[in-house]
Amino acid sequence: MTPVQPKLSTDDVSLLMVLIDTNPFFWSAANTTSLSFSKFLSHVVAFLNSVLLLNQLNQVVVIATGINTCDYVYDSAAAGALPNQRAESLLQKLVEFVVKDEQLGKEDSVDGIGSSLLSGSLSMALCYIQRVFRSGPHHPQPRILCLHGSPDGPEQYVAIMNAIFSAQRSMVPIDSCLLGAQHSAFLQQASYITGGVYLKPQQLDGLFQYLSTVFASDLYSRNFLQLPKPVGVDFRAS
């Protein structure tokens, strides 16, 4: 029988990096379906509050992923402790980010939905995690959660694969929750290579239930859970 690894004091303390897709072209198309951007944010805020309630030492960082730029919009270590303060801080920063992203893209025309800057937000998340790793031996266990709906951008293939292999080397799992109609080959590979969870919810109205049951558990608890397994991964290069 394989011996059980001893549990460390930080095994169930999580640093959750959440990458939110703010592509206005995707959300304007998705608004006609069951999930609008405002409903999506209400699900996300409830999920973030639940993660912070699971352990008082948990930390959540939110990165907004636009079509022209990406930026940190929330850090629970620096924001207020009350749930309403978290929501207000996150929403205010998101509004400021969307305005800035729109201004940067006024000169460029986009055909169709267009792709979000996923490579940039993954790189920012990994940079933040490296800073945490260097803060000392007793740090929270980091993981990345991509809430993504935009189609893949082939021009970002090399940068995204570099980020995926960097996460694999640092033993940082990349979880993916797909909100769009099509699967993402990039995120399928990211979750498979790094040992994360890839999920495409069937009913977006119940997004909070999917997030809380699949993505809220810490890395130590995942050893005892039956999480979704990848059915098929597209390894073709873009």
C-alpha positions in Angstrom: 0.0 0.0 0.0 1.3 3.4 -0.9 2.0 5.5 2.2 -0.1 8.6 2.7 1.9 11.8 2.4 1.9 13.8 5.7 -0.4 16.8 5.6 1.3 20.2 5.8 -0.2 23.2 7.5 -0.5 25.0 4.2 -1.9 22.1 2.2 -5.5 23.4 2.4 -4.7 27.1 2.0 -5.3 28.3 -1.5 -4.1 31.1 -3.7 -6.7 31.2 -6.5 -5.9 33.3 -9.6 -9.1 33.9 -11.5 -8.8 35.1 -15.1 -12.1 36.7 -16.2 -12.8 37.1 -19.9 -14.2 40.6 -20.5 -14.3 40.5 -24.3 -17.2 42.8 -25.2 -17.8 41.2 -28.5 -18.2 37.8 -26.9 -20.5 39.1 -24.2 -22.7 41.1 -26.6 -23.3 37.8 -28.5 -23.8 35.8 -25.3 -26.2 38.3 -23.9 -28.9 36.9 -26.2 -28.5 33.5 -24.6 -29.0 32.4 -21.0 -26.0 34.2 -19.5 -25.4 37.9 -19.6 -22.2 39.6 -18.3 -24.0 41.0 -15.2 -25.4 37.5 -14.3 -21.9 36.0 -14.9 -20.4 38.5 -12.5 -23.0 37.7 -9.8 -22.0 34.0 -10.1 -18.3 34.9 -9.9 -18.6 37.2 -6.9 -20.6 34.5 -5.0 -18.0 31.9 -5.9 -15.1 34.2 -4.7 -16.9 34.8 -1.4 -17.4 31.0 -0.9 -13.7 30.4 -1.5 -12.6 33.0 1.0 -15.1 31.5 3.5 -13.7 28.0 3.3 -10.4 29.1 4.9 -9.6 32.5 6.5 -6.1 32.2 5.0 -7.3 31.7 1.4 -6.4 34.4 -1.0 -8.1 35.4 -4.3 -6.6 37.5 -7.1 -8.7 38.4 -10.2 -7.2 39.4 -13.5 -9.4 40.9 -16.3 -8.6 39.6 -19.8 -9.6 42.1 -22.5 -9.0 42.1 -26.2 -6.2 44.7 -26.1 -4.8 44.5 -22.5 -5.1 42.7 -19.2 -4.7 43.9 -15.6 -5.1 43.0 -11.9 -8.6 44.1 -10.8 -8.9 42.5 -7.4 -6.7 41.2 -4.6 -8.3 39.9 -1.4 -5.1 40.5 0.5 -5.4 44.3 -0.2 -9.2 44.7 -0.4 -11.8 45.0 2.4 -12.8 41.9 4.4 -16.6 42.3 4.1 -18.4 40.6 1.2 -20.1 43.9 0.0 -16.7 45.6 0.0 -15.2 42.8 -2.1 -18.0 43.1 -4.7 -17.9 46.9 -4.8 -14.1 46.9 -5.2 -14.2 44.2 -7.9 -17.0 45.8 -9.9 -15.4 49.3 -9.8 -12.1 48.1 -11.0 -13.8 46.0 -13.8 -15.6 49.1 -15.1 -12.4 51.1 -15.2 -10.6 48.2 -17.0 -13.4 47.8 -19.6 -13.3 51.5 -20.4 -9.5 51.5 -20.7 -9.6 48.3 -22.9 -12.2 49.9 -25.1 -10.2 53.1 -25.6 -7.1 51.1 -26.6 -9.1 49.3 -29.2 -10.9 52.2 -30.9 -8.4 52.4 -33.7 -8.6 48.7 -34.5 -11.5 47.0 -36.2 -12.4 43.4 -35.1 -14.1 40.9 -37.4 -16.5 38.6 -35.5 -16.0 38.0 -31.8 -12.2 38.2 -31.7 -9.9 36.6 -29.2 -9.0 37.8 -25.7 -5.4 38.3 -24.5 -5.2 35.0 -22.7 -1.5 34.8 -23.0 -1.0 38.1 -21.2 -3.3 37.2 -18.3 -1.7 33.8 -17.9 1.8 35.4 -17.8 0.6 38.0 -15.2 -0.9 35.2 -13.0 2.4 33.2 -13.2 4.4 36.3 -12.3 2.3 36.9 -9.2 2.6 33.2 -8.2 6.4 33.4 -8.5 6.4 36.4 -6.2 4.4 34.3 -3.7 6.9 31.4 -4.0 9.8 33.7 -3.1 8.0 35.1 -0.1 8.9 32.0 2.0 8.5 28.2 2.4 5.0 28.4 4.0 3.0 29.9 1.2 -0.6 29.1 0.0 -1.0 26.5 -2.8 -1.5 28.4 -6.0 -3.8 27.5 -8.9 -5.2 29.3 -11.9 -8.9 29.3 -12.9 -9.7 30.6 -16.5 -13.3 31.7 -17.0 -13.1 32.0 -20.7 -15.6 32.3 -23.6 -13.7 33.9 -26.5 -12.4 31.8 -29.4 -8.7 30.9 -29.5 -6.3 33.3 -31.1 -3.8 31.4 -33.2 -1.4 34.3 -33.0 -1.0 33.7 -29.3 -0.2 30.0 -29.6 3.5 30.2 -28.8 3.1 32.6 -25.9 0.3 30.5 -24.4 2.2 27.2 -24.7 5.2 28.9 -23.0 3.0 29.9 -20.1 1.5 26.4 -19.9 5.0 24.8 -19.7 6.0 27.4 -17.1 3.0 26.5 -15.0 3.8 22.8 -15.4 7.3 23.3 -14.2 6.1 25.3 -11.2 3.5 22.6 -10.5 0.7 25.1 -10.8 -2.6 23.5 -12.2 -4.6 25.5 -14.7 -8.3 24.9 -14.3 -10.6 25.9 -17.2 -14.3 26.7 -17.3 -15.5 27.3 -20.8 -18.5 29.7 -21.3 -18.6 29.9 -25.1 -20.2 27.6 -27.6 -17.0 26.0 -28.8 -14.3 24.2 -26.9 -10.9 25.8 -26.5 -7.9 23.7 -27.7 -5.5 26.0 -25.8 -7.3 25.5 -22.4 -7.8 21.8 -23.1 -4.0 21.4 -23.4 -3.4 23.8 -20.5 -5.5 21.8 -18.1 -4.3 18.4 -19.3 -0.6 19.3 -19.2 -0.7 21.0 -15.8 -3.1 18.5 -14.1 -6.0 20.9 -13.8 -9.7 20.4 -14.5 -11.4 21.3 -17.8 -15.1 21.8 -17.7 -17.7 23.2 -20.2 -20.9 23.6 -18.2 -24.1 22.5 -19.9 -26.4 24.9 -18.1 -24.8 28.3 -17.7 -27.8 29.4 -15.5 -26.3 27.2 -12.8 -22.7 28.5 -13.2 -22.2 29.1 -9.4 -23.1 25.4 -8.7 -20.5 24.3 -11.2 -17.8 26.6 -9.8 -18.5 25.7 -6.2 -18.6 22.0 -6.7 -15.7 21.6 -9.1 -13.3 24.5 -8.6 -13.7 25.5 -4.9 -11.9 22.6 -3.4 -8.2 23.0 -2.5 -5.5 20.9 -4.1 -5.1 18.6 -1.0 -8.9 17.8 -1.0 -8.8 17.0 -4.7 -7.0 13.8 -3.9 -10.3 12.5 -2.4 -12.8 13.8 -5.0 -14.0 12.5 -8.3 -13.6 15.5 -10.5 -14.4 15.7 -14.3 -11.9 13.9 -16.5 -10.8 15.1 -19.9 -12.8 13.3 -22.6 -10.7 14.4 -25.6 -7.8 16.9 -25.9 -7.0 18.6 -29.2 -3.1 18.7 -29.4 -2.9 20.2 -32.8 -0.8 23.3 -33.1 -2.5 26.5 -34.1 
